[in-house]
């Protein structure tokens, strides 16, 4: 705040200290008020004052700032509790765009959403990321990003932040991709955030790199909010098994952003070898690779990577529909391991909702019963501790939309950034 002699030595310095402190409180309260509407839905100033403990005058001043900067809007009168009509506040943000960029083993994608979750644009392009350098991939991605920026501009919106989805371990704080088992060595220790910032001309808004499973979980939380659910465990089956936990409405990242590696939870110490080099991991027992190794080895490349996941899954689904006995037996076994791993997660997190996505959702008709019976047998709490289990309907592309969600959430946590900047964030 201040340097040199302590702030209480002279009245002038004391004042500077006090006003810096008031500014911190104001920024905190702006976020507090905005989050009320963002997380809990349209409501009046009086309701916000009652819920936050701020006085009504303070709430009115903060709301006026949020309206001025296009974050909130008034939606009309609603009779108040004591018969007086009250203006209801809702999210505005039609002019504010969160941008998601996505890198996958076989494609790159972009997406933009406004503050209220409306789609502002997006595209996906097939690209063999594994066979190209990171630089060649990022050149394609930057080209698509510029086209998306043009669409956002045409819609009269400004970019407020970027979230980037990467299938691998990410040091979120430094914006560095650490390892990517499903891409190639050019991605190892790649300072992706600073690379993108340079390519985009050092914009004023944040560029955040995240693991794809974390972002899929956020997209699920954002686009299909289960009523009242604040604790969501998300298990995604693609090449391996990824996952993420949302605890009290926030993504649990862990100390260095590596949490949620559910796929490497060890379920059978004498089990099959996993892609990570260890034995008996959940993904070695229930991942798509494990299914293909037993049912459709042609779907696997010599290095163990899944060649064409969509085609491989379609093949398995087709055989299961035709009632092929070997296929049904393997899927029953996979469902059993799926339920055993899920029971561990329910015992640890006691989530409101447990969501299976990716290939698990596509094979749900053959996995659901057997995995539910494992869950009922192995979860300690009666009636699964109130946890609801469901399969995702979001499909591919969830992670890139989660990237846009992350950019929006960062703004909601820190709306003062937009206000300080006069609403002009396009760098
Ligand atoms: Zn493993």
Boltz pocket constraint, residues with backbone or C-beta under 6 A from the ligand:
constraints:
  - pocket:
      binder: B
      contacts: [[A, 263], [A, 264], [A, 274], [A, 275], [A, 276], [A, 277], [A, 278], [A, 281]]
      max_distance: 6.0
